[in-house]
Amino acid sequence: MQMRFDGHLGFPGGCADPGEDAVDALNREMSEESSRAVRLRVCDGDRVVSHWSPDKRLLLHFFALEVTPDRLARIERGVLAAHDFGGEVLGTVRVPLFTMSDGYRGFPSFLRNQFIGNSRQQLLHGLVAKGIMTKEEIREALSAQPVFFDGSKEAVAS
Ligand SMILES: O=c1[nH]cnc2c1ncn2[C@@H]1O[C@H](COP(=O)(O)OP(=O)(O)O)[C@@H](O)[C@H]1O
């Protein structure tokens, strides 16, 4: 994912310009927000899910690409030289997909960040759709509570 200018996490992407379809728009946005050294291109078959936001009157499409660890590292380094780096994009972050022995640090803790739009929902949906996590693992992560120094857990509002 990426840290945005507004302090929220989100995915590379943005609104389509007039005359663009979702695939064209995402490929353009990725070339602005991501590495030019590593050419990232999606096609319609990479679309995982679409959500309609009645409030914003936006149709939000989520695409996923599988990359090797080496290619991911090149993408991350390349973002530092991207057109939008330091402006709209403040950097990329890897999502920790593990949970530590306290039952909270790692993925559950990551989910407590601020996410733009429905990007948290897109992340969770994508992890299940791609077989990376089960729905049960997602449920557990969403209900995990932080552990404080004295061993107590965050009070859950009733
Ligand atoms: O990663 C994302 N997932 C889902 N929705 C997002 C994401 N990033 C931005 N949005 C939503 O898309 C809309 C446009 O976002 P933004 O202002 O970043 O696009 P822009 O790059 O076209 O200016 C906002 O309503 C925001 O909530």
The ligand as an SDF file (V2000), in Angstrom:
LIG
                    3D

 27 29  0  0  0  0  0  0  0  0999 V2000
   -6.9950    3.1790   -2.3940 O   0  0  0  0  0  0  0  0  0  0  0  0
   -8.1670    3.5930   -2.4470 C   0  0  0  0  0  0  0  0  0  0  0  0
   -9.2060    2.7570   -2.3050 N   0  0  0  0  0  0  0  0  0  0  0  0
  -10.5010    3.1520   -2.3530 C   0  0  0  0  0  0  0  0  0  0  0  0
  -10.8700    4.4080   -2.5380 N   0  0  0  0  0  0  0  0  0  0  0  0
   -9.9020    5.3230   -2.6830 C   0  0  0  0  0  0  0  0  0  0  0  0
   -8.5250    4.9810   -2.6580 C   0  0  0  0  0  0  0  0  0  0  0  0
   -7.7910    6.1080   -2.8430 N   0  0  0  0  0  0  0  0  0  0  0  0
   -8.6820    7.1060   -3.0020 C   0  0  0  0  0  0  0  0  0  0  0  0
   -9.9460    6.6430   -2.8950 N   0  0  0  0  0  0  0  0  0  0  0  0
  -11.1950    7.4190   -3.0320 C   0  0  0  0  0  0  0  0  0  0  0  0
  -11.1980    7.9380   -4.3600 O   0  0  0  0  0  0  0  0  0  0  0  0
  -11.5700    9.3160   -4.3510 C   0  0  0  0  0  0  0  0  0  0  0  0
  -10.5190   10.1410   -5.0670 C   0  0  0  0  0  0  0  0  0  0  0  0
   -9.2950   10.0160   -4.3690 O   0  0  0  0  0  0  0  0  0  0  0  0
   -8.0470   10.9210   -4.6590 P   0  0  0  0  0  0  0  0  0  0  0  0
   -8.3960   12.3100   -4.2860 O   0  0  0  0  0  0  0  0  0  0  0  0
   -6.8600   10.3350   -4.0100 O   0  0  0  0  0  0  0  0  0  0  0  0
   -7.9430   10.7190   -6.2560 O   0  0  0  0  0  0  0  0  0  0  0  0
   -7.1790   11.5530   -7.3490 P   0  0  0  0  0  0  0  0  0  0  0  0
   -5.7840   10.9500   -7.3880 O   0  0  0  0  0  0  0  0  0  0  0  0
   -7.9450   11.2950   -8.6140 O   0  0  0  0  0  0  0  0  0  0  0  0
   -7.1730   12.9930   -6.9110 O   0  0  0  0  0  0  0  0  0  0  0  0
  -11.7700    9.7080   -2.9070 C   0  0  0  0  0  0  0  0  0  0  0  0
  -13.1740    9.7930   -2.7140 O   0  0  0  0  0  0  0  0  0  0  0  0
  -11.2020    8.5950   -2.0730 C   0  0  0  0  0  0  0  0  0  0  0  0
  -12.0470    8.3250   -0.9910 O   0  0  0  0  0  0  0  0  0  0  0  0
  1  2  2  0
  2  3  1  0
  2  7  1  0
  3  4  1  0
  4  5  2  0
  5  6  1  0
  6  7  2  0
  6 10  1  0
  7  8  1  0
  8  9  2  0
  9 10  1  0
 10 11  1  0
 11 12  1  0
 11 26  1  0
 12 13  1  0
 13 14  1  0
 13 24  1  0
 14 15  1  0
 15 16  1  0
 16 17  2  0
 16 18  1  0
 16 19  1  0
 19 20  1  0
 20 21  2  0
 20 22  1  0
 20 23  1  0
 24 25  1  0
 24 26  1  0
 26 27  1  0
M  END
$$$$
